[in-house]
Amino acid sequence: MSRLSFRAFVVCGALGLGVAGPMTAFASDLQAEQPQQGLRVTYLLYSGRPNPSVLVTDPAQVRAIEEQLARSLADGQRTTVTESPAVLGYTGIQIERLGDAGRGSAPLVLRGTMLREKADPAQAALASSSATVSRDAEVLEELLLDLGRDQRVIGDVELSVIRTSK
């Protein structure tokens, strides 16, 4: 509960006023503090300005993405990759699990056939990490690009740049 909502609750109670307003504020404050369940999909396109992202909360969509992720990881081949220095332009799609499912899991970055955990920025400079290479990852990338287009966070120009940079 925010300090302002708590004060409004206390003042209204002390004055004998109805507490429906502050209780409603209290309920919405509690909901805001609860972690959102689902996935955040971020299209890594820009340097110096926010990247477009989509919040996926529909259980059917979350399940479809998670199933494709699981297929990509299960059927893929593990390999070691070296993080490249900062590159301008499209660098992939970041997938973050939110809420309980995201606790303790690093975001995943997908580009083409490669799926890897996002490196900690403090350790990313030319550090080796493990990745999964899978044809299923390409299917997932297309699914997520379609999602971004459908949600209107990426347009035809961005899609054109992404598809030519793969």
C-alpha positions as CSV (number, residue, x, y, z in Angstrom):
1,M,0.0,0.0,0.0
2,S,1.4,3.4,-0.9
3,R,2.0,5.9,1.8
4,L,-0.7,8.2,0.3
5,S,-3.3,5.4,0.2
6,F,-2.6,4.4,3.8
7,R,-2.9,8.0,5.0
8,A,-6.2,8.3,3.1
9,F,-7.4,5.1,4.7
10,V,-6.5,6.3,8.2
11,V,-7.9,9.8,7.7
12,C,-11.2,8.5,6.3
13,G,-11.5,6.0,9.1
14,A,-10.8,8.6,11.8
15,L,-13.3,11.0,10.3
16,G,-16.0,8.3,10.1
17,L,-16.1,8.5,6.3
18,G,-16.8,5.5,4.1
19,V,-13.7,3.5,3.4
20,A,-14.7,2.1,0.0
21,G,-12.4,4.5,-1.8
22,P,-9.3,3.8,0.3
23,M,-10.0,0.1,0.4
24,T,-10.3,0.1,-3.4
25,A,-7.0,1.9,-3.6
26,F,-5.5,-0.6,-1.1
27,A,-6.7,-3.5,-3.2
28,S,-5.2,-2.0,-6.4
29,D,-2.0,-1.3,-4.6
30,L,-1.7,-4.9,-3.5
31,Q,-2.4,-6.1,-7.1
32,A,0.3,-3.8,-8.4
33,E,2.8,-5.3,-6.0
34,Q,2.0,-8.9,-7.1
35,P,4.3,-10.0,-9.9
36,Q,2.6,-10.3,-13.3
37,Q,2.3,-13.9,-14.5
38,G,3.3,-14.6,-18.1
39,L,6.1,-13.6,-20.4
40,R,7.7,-10.4,-21.5
41,V,8.9,-10.6,-25.1
42,T,11.4,-7.8,-26.1
43,Y,12.5,-7.2,-29.6
44,L,16.2,-6.2,-29.4
45,L,16.4,-3.6,-32.2
46,Y,17.7,-0.3,-30.9
47,S,20.6,1.2,-29.1
48,G,20.0,4.3,-27.1
49,R,16.2,4.0,-27.0
50,P,13.7,1.6,-25.6
51,N,13.2,-1.7,-27.4
52,P,9.6,-2.6,-28.2
53,S,8.1,-5.3,-26.0
54,V,4.9,-7.3,-25.6
55,L,3.5,-8.7,-22.4
56,V,2.0,-12.1,-23.0
57,T,-0.5,-13.1,-20.3
58,D,-3.0,-15.2,-22.3
59,P,-2.5,-18.8,-20.9
60,A,-2.9,-20.4,-24.4
61,Q,-0.2,-18.0,-25.9
62,V,2.1,-18.5,-22.9
63,R,1.7,-22.3,-23.2
64,A,2.4,-22.3,-27.0
65,I,5.6,-20.2,-26.5
66,E,6.8,-22.3,-23.5
67,E,6.1,-25.6,-25.5
68,Q,8.1,-24.2,-28.5
69,L,10.9,-23.1,-26.1
70,A,11.0,-26.6,-24.5
71,R,11.1,-28.3,-28.0
72,S,14.0,-26.0,-29.0
73,L,16.0,-26.8,-25.9
74,A,15.3,-30.5,-26.0
75,D,16.0,-31.1,-29.7
76,G,18.9,-28.7,-30.0
77,Q,22.6,-29.2,-29.8
78,R,24.5,-27.5,-27.0
79,T,27.4,-25.4,-28.1
80,T,29.8,-22.7,-26.6
81,V,29.5,-19.2,-28.0
82,T,31.5,-16.1,-27.3
83,E,29.5,-12.9,-26.6
84,S,30.3,-10.5,-29.4
85,P,30.9,-6.8,-28.6
86,A,27.9,-4.5,-28.8
87,V,26.4,-4.7,-32.2
88,L,23.9,-2.1,-33.6
89,G,20.7,-3.3,-35.1
90,Y,18.7,-6.5,-34.5
91,T,20.4,-8.7,-31.9
92,G,17.5,-11.1,-31.2
93,I,14.3,-11.5,-29.1
94,Q,14.5,-11.6,-25.3
95,I,12.1,-13.8,-23.5
96,E,11.6,-13.2,-19.7
97,R,9.4,-15.4,-17.5
98,L,7.4,-13.2,-15.1
99,G,6.0,-14.0,-11.7
100,D,6.6,-17.3,-10.0
101,A,7.8,-18.9,-13.2
102,G,10.5,-16.3,-13.6
103,R,12.1,-16.5,-10.2
104,G,15.7,-17.6,-10.5
105,S,15.6,-17.9,-14.2
106,A,17.7,-15.7,-16.5
107,P,16.1,-14.2,-19.6
108,L,16.6,-16.1,-22.8
109,V,17.7,-14.5,-26.1
110,L,16.7,-16.1,-29.4
111,R,18.1,-15.3,-32.8
112,G,17.8,-17.5,-35.7
113,T,18.7,-21.1,-34.7
114,M,20.5,-20.0,-31.5
115,L,18.8,-19.8,-28.1
116,R,20.9,-18.8,-25.0
117,E,20.6,-17.3,-21.6
118,K,21.2,-13.6,-21.5
119,A,24.6,-12.8,-20.1
120,D,25.0,-10.6,-17.1
121,P,26.1,-7.2,-18.5
122,A,29.0,-7.1,-16.0
123,Q,30.4,-10.3,-17.3
124,A,29.3,-10.2,-20.9
125,A,32.4,-8.7,-22.5
126,L,33.7,-11.5,-24.7
127,A,32.7,-14.2,-22.1
128,S,32.0,-17.7,-23.3
129,S,28.6,-19.1,-22.6
130,S,26.5,-22.0,-23.6
131,A,23.8,-21.9,-26.2
132,T,21.4,-24.3,-27.9
133,V,21.3,-24.4,-31.7
134,S,18.0,-25.8,-33.0
135,R,15.8,-25.5,-36.1
136,D,12.9,-25.2,-33.7
137,A,14.3,-21.9,-32.5
138,E,13.7,-20.4,-35.9
139,V,10.1,-21.5,-35.7
140,L,9.8,-19.8,-32.3
141,E,11.5,-16.6,-33.6
142,E,8.9,-16.4,-36.5
143,L,6.1,-17.0,-34.0
144,L,7.3,-14.2,-31.8
145,L,7.9,-11.8,-34.8
146,D,4.3,-12.5,-35.8
147,L,3.2,-11.7,-32.3
148,G,5.0,-8.4,-32.3
149,R,3.5,-7.5,-35.7
150,D,0.0,-8.5,-34.5
151,Q,0.4,-6.4,-31.3
152,R,1.7,-3.5,-33.4
153,V,4.9,-3.1,-31.5
154,I,7.0,-3.8,-34.6
155,G,6.0,-2.8,-38.1
156,D,6.9,-3.8,-41.7
157,V,10.0,-1.6,-41.7
158,E,11.4,-3.3,-38.5
159,L,10.4,-6.8,-39.9
160,S,12.2,-6.0,-43.1
161,V,15.4,-5.0,-41.2
162,I,15.1,-8.1,-39.0
163,R,14.7,-10.5,-41.8
164,T,17.6,-9.0,-43.8
165,S,19.9,-9.1,-40.8
166,K,19.4,-12.9,-40.1
